């Protein structure tokens, strides 16, 4: 599943969790998660820092203590919902003032490698990104029959911890 498709699925799940008690919230109801700036990825990461490598006959251990930045797209999302048992239609739109937010991050990681040959190494990499998000988004709910508009603002302020695991082959040139 691509990052964009996963974001759309997550967005649909959130709409369902919030509104499914009173409204039909299937994807056919018009849920839309938008990347207006045309970027392919919702997340851009960069980090720098010290690296320590231990190398023995058949194994390699690389430890990193990195700091950096993480840019997260905070574009809009919207859903057109029909109330259960009535003809009420509602358009809900979520948006922020900025298309993306940049956050300071800590990125510790470790790579363990096992030599398969003189220059070929099988490696396992565990990487963690820790950052604090802090931005405000607004929710505009428009009743499409009466035209009534209700706006609420929410602050999204969380400590986020991403962990990734990778397996691959390393080719050593030395």
C-alpha positions in Angstrom: 0.0 0.0 0.0 1.5 3.4 -1.0 1.8 6.3 1.4 -1.0 8.2 -0.3 -3.3 5.2 -0.3 -2.5 4.5 3.4 -3.3 8.2 4.3 -6.6 8.0 2.4 -7.5 4.8 4.3 -6.5 6.3 7.6 -8.6 9.4 6.8 -11.6 7.3 5.9 -11.3 5.4 9.2 -11.1 8.6 11.2 -14.3 10.0 9.5 -16.0 6.7 10.2 -15.0 6.8 13.9 -16.2 10.3 14.4 -19.5 10.4 12.4 -20.7 6.8 11.8 -23.3 6.9 14.6 -25.4 9.6 12.8 -24.1 9.6 9.2 -23.3 7.1 6.4 -19.5 7.2 6.2 -18.4 4.7 3.6 -15.8 5.7 1.0 -18.7 6.0 -1.5 -20.1 8.9 0.6 -17.4 11.2 -0.8 -14.5 11.1 1.6 -11.6 12.9 0.1 -8.1 13.4 1.4 -6.2 15.9 -0.7 -2.5 16.6 -1.4 -2.9 20.0 -3.0 0.8 20.8 -3.3 1.3 18.0 -5.8 4.0 16.3 -3.8 4.3 12.5 -4.1 5.2 11.9 -0.4 3.4 13.1 2.6 6.6 13.0 4.7 10.1 14.2 4.0 12.9 13.4 6.5 16.5 14.5 6.9 19.0 14.0 9.7 22.7 14.3 10.6 24.8 13.1 13.5 27.5 10.8 14.7 27.8 7.2 13.7 29.8 4.4 15.4 30.8 1.2 13.6 32.0 -2.0 15.2 33.4 -4.6 12.7 34.5 -8.1 13.4 35.3 -11.1 11.1 31.8 -11.9 10.0 29.5 -9.2 11.5 29.1 -5.4 11.5 27.2 -3.2 13.9 26.5 0.4 13.1 24.9 2.7 15.7 23.6 6.2 14.9 22.5 9.1 17.1 21.0 11.5 14.6 19.0 14.7 14.9 17.2 16.4 12.1 13.9 17.5 10.7 10.7 16.0 9.5 8.3 17.8 7.1 4.7 16.5 7.3 2.0 17.5 4.8 -1.1 18.9 6.7 -3.3 19.4 3.7 -7.1 19.4 3.7 -9.6 16.6 3.8 -13.3 16.7 3.3 -16.3 14.4 3.4 -19.9 14.7 2.2 -22.2 12.8 4.6 -25.8 11.8 4.6 -27.6 11.5 7.9 -29.2 8.2 8.7 -33.0 8.2 8.6 -33.3 11.8 7.3 -32.5 13.8 4.1 -29.9 15.9 5.9 -26.6 16.3 4.0 -23.5 17.7 5.6 -20.2 18.7 4.1 -17.3 18.5 6.5 -13.9 20.1 5.7 -10.7 19.9 7.7 -7.8 22.3 6.9 -4.7 24.0 8.3 -3.2 27.3 7.5 -0.1 25.7 6.0 0.4 22.9 3.5 3.2 21.4 5.5 4.8 21.6 8.9 8.5 21.1 9.8 9.4 19.5 13.1 12.7 18.9 14.9 13.3 15.2 15.3 15.6 12.7 17.0 16.6 9.7 14.9 18.4 6.9 16.7 19.1 3.8 14.6 21.1 0.6 14.5 22.1 -1.7 11.7 23.3 -5.2 12.2 25.1 -6.9 9.3 26.3 -10.4 8.6 28.9 -11.0 6.0 27.9 -13.3 3.1 31.2 -12.7 1.3 34.1 -10.3 1.2 32.0 -7.4 -0.1 28.4 -8.6 0.4 26.6 -8.1 3.7 23.1 -9.1 4.7 21.8 -6.3 7.0 18.9 -5.6 9.3 18.2 -1.9 10.1 16.0 -0.5 12.9 15.3 3.2 12.8 13.2 5.4 15.0 11.9 9.0 14.5 10.8 10.9 17.5 9.2 14.3 17.1 6.6 16.6 18.6 3.8 17.9 16.4 2.1 21.1 17.2 -0.4 22.7 14.8 -4.0 23.9 14.6 -6.6 22.8 12.1 -10.1 23.9 11.6 -13.2 21.8 11.0 -16.0 23.4 9.0 -19.4 21.6 9.0 -21.9 22.9 6.5 -25.5 21.6 6.5 -26.1 21.6 2.7 -29.9 21.8 3.1 -30.1 24.8 5.5 -26.7 26.4 4.7 -25.8 26.6 8.4 -22.0 26.6 9.0 -20.3 25.5 12.3 -16.5 26.0 12.6 -14.3 24.5 15.3 -10.6 24.7 15.8 -8.5 21.8 17.2 -4.9 21.8 18.3 -2.9 18.7 17.2 -0.1 18.5 19.8 1.4 15.0 20.2 4.7 13.2 20.7 5.0 10.9 17.7 7.3 7.8 17.6 7.8 6.1 14.2 9.7 2.9 14.0 10.9 1.3 10.8 12.5 -2.1 10.1 14.5 -2.8 7.0 16.3 -5.9 5.6 18.6 -5.7 2.7 22.0 -6.3 1.1 25.0 -4.0 1.6 27.7 -3.9 -1.0 31.1 -2.7 0.5 33.5 -0.7 -1.7 36.9 -0.6 0.0 
